[in-house]
Structure formats: structure tokens, C-alpha cells
């Protein structure tokens, strides 16, 4: 969530599927480094309410060598 202030606002990976962890921890698969992803396939949380916030998250991912492309 981009509005957090505890460090979780920094994008660190891309989940490969939706995970509902609101009531308990859940297992998930994520890309966390050395990959390319299609920006068109990324789904952002509602707190990413501007292109600037989305671009900032993509810059966070780029530092982990998760590169977003305009298409697949």
C-alpha cells in the first residue's frame, strides 16, 4: 500500500495471483528479482491513485531488477 509508512510502501515484488491475507497469512508465489513483467498485466491497490504513484512503485521494482515493459 503506497500510503503506508512502515516500509511496506516500497514495492519489493510482484505476486503472480491474487491472495487474500486480510484474516491470516497465506502462501503465495511472487517474482522478487531478475524478471520482466508486462505493465499491462499489473493490478495496483487503490492507494496507487495516480500514474506518478504507479511509476514510483515501478522504480522500486526496477531497483530489484524487476523490469516493467509496456507490453508482454
Number of C-alpha atoms within 10 A of each C-alpha: 15 19 11 10 9 7 9 11 14 18 20 19 19 17 14 11 9 9 12 10 10 7 6 6 9 9 8 12 12 12 15 15 16 11 14 14 16 12 15 11 12 12 12 13 10 9 13 17 11 9 9 10 15 18 13 15 20 20 17 18 23 19 12 16 15 21 18 20 12 9 9 10
